């Protein structure tokens, strides 16, 4: 695999999220369902039947079994059985998923919570919502994930399977990776990672986050003048080199903290001589204290929301 593809995969792993399954079941007759208004990203999976997606000022979007809708931001919307969104009645009671009713629509709905920082940069270029049609051949490789979600949903247990949320995580990652390769969608950070002129710089920053990087040294690495480098970096990424370097260092710091390195060790590895200065920068970039992230990664704390995977020795997998 080319190193730019590996770089994209590593950065994709920075999309730290926690998926929550809100409800799963089927609606019959006239109904209206939504995950909007809670200031959270969300999703709807159509498990069986048909329905319509309605957003203010836009025509209804028909959905069928196997389709998925991902809301990367909180957007007013609702799902219902009618092409006319006004005809969709207020929420009717959701019924058990099994057995499927002749006029029923089976849904799995829930929320995504993304950690701040690099996740926001990764998602910023993408639209507010994404519809994943079952018939989209470009994403045919993701269909087994949907089949596994459906199989888990149909188990008939008293409580929904916790595997559903994890499978939705994988489904979203698959979709985001696909979108990152599309020139008509992917902007900002994604073309920066794949570009011939900047990918070598991204690789160097990840491998050596503790170096005393300056605008001059970064510009020299990509064989540009300081002014040209800043201009082209900003045009491509939408962020200044310094702002991007800060986010990248804090992402690597999060992974090292989760692998139980001390705060002092992490501060040094990402280029800070002062532990206090590192703590201030980390808090500003992530909203958390370094010690809190380190405790999340200790034995007995694994699996808590937002605990990132470790990046030993600054990404040897990218060698």
Secondary structure, 3 states (H helix, E strand, C coil): CCHHHHHHHHHHCCCCEEEEEEEEEEECCCCEECCCCCCCEEEEEEEECEEEEECCCCCCEEEECCCEEEECCCCCCEEECCCCHHHCCCCCCCECCCCCCCCCEEEEEEEEEECCCHHHHHHHCCCCEEEECCCCHHHHHHHHHHHHHHHHHCCCCCCCCCHHHHHHHHHHHHHHHHHHCCCCCCCCHHHHHHCCCCHHHHHHHHHCCCCCCCHHHHHHHCCCCHHHHHHHHHHHHCCCHHHHHHHHHHHHHHHHHHCCCCHHHHHHHCCCCCHHHHHHHHHHHHCCCHHHHHHHCCCCCCCCCCCCCCCCCCCHHHC
